[in-house]
Amino acid sequence: MELTISQVTQSFDVTARMLRHYEKMGLITPFHKDGYSYRCYDEENIRRLQLIVVMRKLRIPLKQIAVILQDRGQRETLEILRNNISELDSEIKSLETVRNALNTFAARLDESVRSKVRLDLLNDTELMKAANALSLSKSVLKESNKMDELNKANEALNKDLNVRIIMLPPFTVASNHVIGHDPEETVDKPVDKFIRDTRLYEIKPDARYFGFNHPNPGILEEGIHGYEVWVTIPDNMEVTEPLVKKRFEGGLYAALTIKFPEFQYWGELEKWVKNSPDYDLNYSELGLEIMGGCLEEHLNWVYSSHMRWPKNGIDGQLDLLMPIKKR
């Protein structure tokens, strides 16, 4: 059995970019058939991808998955699974601690509501005593690690995305747009050269770098899609081919910082906006043609390019930017 990259992305609900990242890590090794430019995946790679998808759903990090795929004796795999189970046990215990505390709060509030006497949360000593008793109870937490457990409980309780609301100002950009099977692999190279040739970082140290699908995967056939990148430039700066000078009018965005390649958070960010009492989605009318107007800002990209990508450079982070409007 052989599948094209388009068939794989549809079957396993992964993006082409994620597949290329797996390939760079050595997790999968697709091949090119004679006469075809796009990647193909044989039965071995499909099985490996199935395992990767399952392990990711089980919250196993990619670095550990790489070890698992190479572990013939499976001793390291067993240790990895046991360590992850231990971490989950700790998280479950932390959640139970928080749940007990919340139940105590809820019981006190229920009593006050039924008696029609408003509970003063700021000054209710009984409530504070109950919460403190829970947090110090050896039946819930071991004395040696109770603070660590409570800190983890706080983290578990606050799993809401750290979304920021930002207003992007209007700006001028130098744009490059590539359409093909792997546009992300080549689209940045002319921009990288442009930054160094013009010494853009010295001229404009606040220059920023954005990217977006154009068009999204799935619109064209055989896995062909596009990617466009922008680097902000002074309004009076000229650009040379293949770059094109454009004007961006700005707008309101919900922003979420991720580490490359955690692009699955696009879905979580969309859910956050849909559940927001203050904001609505404000996708572009062009829709999938330009990723709905969403942007991926590659943080510190211009600086790293200026420094010729040092090995000890800043770790890759991105801001996912989703267009929104006030309700």
C-alpha positions in Angstrom: 0.0 0.0 0.0 1.3 3.5 -0.9 -0.3 6.8 -0.2 0.5 10.3 -1.4 1.1 13.2 1.0 -2.4 14.5 0.3 -4.0 11.1 1.1 -1.9 10.9 4.3 -2.9 14.3 5.6 -6.6 13.5 5.0 -6.4 10.0 6.5 -4.4 10.9 9.6 -5.6 14.5 10.1 -2.1 15.9 10.2 -0.8 18.8 8.2 1.8 18.5 5.4 4.1 20.8 7.6 3.8 18.3 10.5 4.7 15.4 8.2 7.8 17.3 7.0 8.8 17.9 10.6 8.5 14.2 11.4 10.7 13.6 8.3 13.3 16.0 9.5 13.4 14.3 12.9 13.9 10.9 11.1 10.6 9.5 12.4 9.4 8.7 8.8 11.2 8.4 5.5 8.9 9.1 2.5 10.2 8.6 -1.0 9.7 10.1 -4.5 8.4 7.9 -7.3 9.9 8.2 -10.7 8.2 10.9 -12.7 6.4 12.4 -9.7 7.6 15.3 -7.6 5.4 14.7 -4.5 6.2 12.5 -1.6 4.8 8.9 -1.2 4.5 6.8 1.9 4.9 3.0 1.9 3.3 0.5 4.3 6.2 0.8 6.8 6.0 4.6 6.9 2.2 4.4 7.3 2.6 2.0 10.2 5.2 4.3 11.8 2.9 7.3 11.3 0.0 5.4 12.9 2.1 4.8 16.0 3.2 8.5 16.1 -0.4 9.7 15.9 -1.4 7.3 18.7 1.5 8.3 20.9 0.9 12.0 20.4 -2.8 11.4 21.5 -1.3 9.7 24.6 0.7 12.9 25.2 4.1 11.3 24.5 6.6 14.0 23.4 8.1 13.6 19.9 11.6 13.2 21.3 10.4 10.2 23.3 8.6 8.8 20.3 11.9 8.9 18.4 13.4 6.7 21.1 10.4 4.3 21.0 10.7 3.9 17.2 14.3 2.9 17.5 14.1 0.8 20.6 14.3 -2.8 19.4 14.6 -4.3 22.9 11.7 -2.1 24.1 13.3 -1.6 27.6 13.5 2.2 27.0 9.9 2.2 25.7 8.7 0.5 28.9 10.6 3.1 31.0 9.1 6.0 29.0 5.6 4.7 29.4 6.0 4.1 33.1 7.4 7.6 33.6 4.5 9.1 31.7 2.0 7.0 33.8 3.7 8.3 36.9 3.3 11.9 35.8 -0.4 11.3 35.0 -0.9 9.7 38.4 0.6 12.9 40.0 -1.6 15.1 37.8 -4.7 13.1 38.8 -3.9 13.3 42.5 -3.4 17.1 42.1 -6.8 17.4 40.3 -8.4 15.4 43.1 -7.0 17.8 45.6 -8.4 20.8 43.8 -11.7 19.1 43.3 -12.0 18.4 47.1 -11.2 22.1 47.8 -13.8 23.2 45.2 -16.4 20.9 46.7 -15.8 22.4 50.1 -16.3 25.9 48.6 -19.4 24.8 46.8 -20.9 23.2 49.9 -20.4 26.4 51.9 -22.0 28.5 49.2 -24.9 26.1 48.8 -25.6 26.4 52.5 -25.5 30.2 52.3 -27.8 30.4 49.3 -30.4 28.1 50.9 -30.4 30.1 54.1 -30.5 33.4 52.0 -27.5 34.7 53.9 -24.8 36.0 51.5 -21.4 34.4 52.1 -18.5 36.9 52.4 -15.8 35.0 50.7 -13.1 37.5 51.7 -13.8 37.2 55.4 -15.3 33.7 55.8 -12.8 32.0 58.3 -14.6 28.7 58.2 -14.2 28.5 54.5 -10.5 29.3 54.8 -10.0 26.7 57.5 -11.7 24.0 55.3 -9.5 24.8 52.4 -6.3 24.8 54.5 -7.3 21.5 56.1 -7.6 19.9 52.7 -4.3 21.2 51.5 -2.5 19.9 54.6 -4.3 16.6 54.8 -1.9 13.6 54.7 -4.8 11.5 53.5 -4.8 13.5 50.3 -1.2 14.5 49.9 2.1 13.1 51.3 3.6 15.6 53.7 6.9 15.5 51.8 5.4 16.8 48.5 2.2 18.5 49.4 3.3 21.9 48.0 4.6 20.4 44.8 1.2 18.6 44.4 -0.7 21.8 45.0 1.4 23.7 42.5 0.7 21.1 39.9 -3.0 21.2 40.9 -2.9 24.9 40.2 -1.4 24.3 36.8 -4.0 21.7 36.0 -6.8 24.0 37.1 -5.5 26.8 34.9 -5.2 24.9 31.6 -7.0 27.7 29.7 -4.9 29.0 26.9 -2.8 32.0 27.6 -4.5 34.1 24.8 -3.6 37.7 24.3 -5.6 40.3 22.4 -3.5 42.5 20.2 -4.1 45.2 17.6 -1.7 44.9 14.7 -1.0 48.3 13.2 -0.8 49.0 9.5 2.6 48.3 8.0 4.4 47.8 4.7 5.9 44.4 3.9 8.2 42.7 1.4 6.3 39.5 0.4 7.3 36.3 -1.2 4.8 33.7 -2.4 5.5 30.1 -3.5 3.1 27.4 -4.7 4.2 23.8 -4.9 4.5 20.5 -2.9 6.8 22.0 -0.2 6.5 25.8 -0.4 7.6 26.2 3.2 11.0 24.7 2.3 11.9 27.5 -0.1 9.7 30.5 0.4 11.9 32.0 3.1 15.2 31.8 1.3 14.8 35.0 -0.8 13.6 36.9 2.3 16.5 35.6 4.3 18.9 37.0 1.6 17.0 40.3 1.4 17.3 40.8 5.1 21.1 40.4 5.1 21.7 42.2 1.8 19.8 45.3 2.9 20.9 45.1 6.5 17.3 45.4 7.4 17.7 44.6 11.1 20.1 47.6 11.4 17.6 49.9 9.5 14.5 48.5 11.3 15.3 46.5 14.4 11.6 46.1 15.1 11.1 44.3 11.8 8.7 41.3 12.1 8.2 38.2 10.0 4.8 36.6 9.2 3.6 33.7 7.1 0.3 32.0 6.1 -1.0 29.3 3.8 -1.9 30.7 0.3 -3.8 28.6 -0.7 -4.5 26.2 2.1 -3.7 22.5 1.6 -6.6 20.6 0.0 -7.7 23.4 -2.4 -5.3 22.3 -5.1 -4.7 18.7 -6.3 -1.9 16.2 -5.4 -0.8 18.0 -2.2 0.1 21.2 -4.0 -0.5 24.3 -1.8 1.0 27.7 -1.3 2.8 29.6 1.5 3.3 33.4 1.6 5.7 35.2 3.9 6.0 38.9 4.9 8.8 40.8 6.5 7.9 44.4 7.6 10.0 47.1 6.0 10.2 50.9 6.1 7.4 52.5 3.9 10.0 54.1 1.5 12.1 50.9 1.1 12.3 49.3 -2.4 12.3 45.6 -3.0 13.6 43.4 -5.8 12.1 40.3 -7.5 10.9 37.8 -6.5 9.8 39.9 -3.5 6.7 42.1 -3.9 6.0 45.2 -1.9 2.6 45.2 -0.2 0.5 47.1 2.4 -1.2 45.5 5.3 -4.0 47.5 6.9 -3.8 45.9 10.4 -6.5 44.6 12.6 -7.5 43.0 15.9 -6.2 39.5 16.6 -6.3 36.8 19.3 -2.7 35.7 19.8 -1.3 32.5 21.2 2.4 31.7 21.5 3.5 28.1 20.6 6.7 26.2 20.1 7.4 24.9 16.6 5.7 22.7 15.4 2.6 22.8 17.8 0.2 23.9 15.0 -2.5 21.7 16.5 -3.2 24.7 18.7 -4.9 26.5 15.9 -8.0 24.4 16.7 -7.7 25.2 20.4 -7.4 28.9 19.6 -10.5 28.9 17.4 -12.4 27.2 20.3 -11.2 29.8 22.7 -12.5 32.6 20.5 -15.9 30.8 19.9 -16.3 30.5 23.6 -15.3 34.1 24.4 -18.0 36.3 25.7 -16.3 39.4 24.3 -15.0 38.5 20.8 -16.2 36.8 17.6 -14.1 35.3 14.7 -13.5 37.7 11.9 -12.2 35.5 9.1 -11.4 37.0 5.7 -14.0 36.6 3.0 -11.3 34.8 0.9 -11.5 32.0 3.4 -9.2 29.0 2.8 -7.6 30.9 0.0 -5.5 32.8 2.6 -6.1 30.7 5.7 -9.0 32.9 6.7 -6.8 35.9 7.3 -4.9 34.1 10.1 -1.2 34.8 10.4 1.8 32.9 11.9 4.4 35.3 13.3 7.8 33.7 13.5 9.3 35.4 16.6 12.9 36.6 16.4 13.2 35.4 12.8 14.5 38.7 11.5 17.1 38.9 14.2 18.2 35.3 13.7 18.5 35.9 9.9 20.6 39.0 10.6 22.9 36.9 12.8 23.1 34.2 10.1 21.2 31.6 12.2 23.7 30.9 15.0 23.6 27.4 16.5 23.0 28.8 20.0 20.3 31.2 18.7 16.9 31.8 20.2 14.6 28.8 20.3 11.9 28.8 17.6 8.6 30.2 18.8 5.6 31.5 16.9 2.5 33.6 17.6 -0.7 32.1 16.1 -2.8 35.2 15.1 -6.5 34.7 14.6 -8.6 37.7 13.3 -11.3 38.7 15.7 -13.8 41.5 16.3 -15.6 42.8 19.4 -19.1 41.4 20.0 
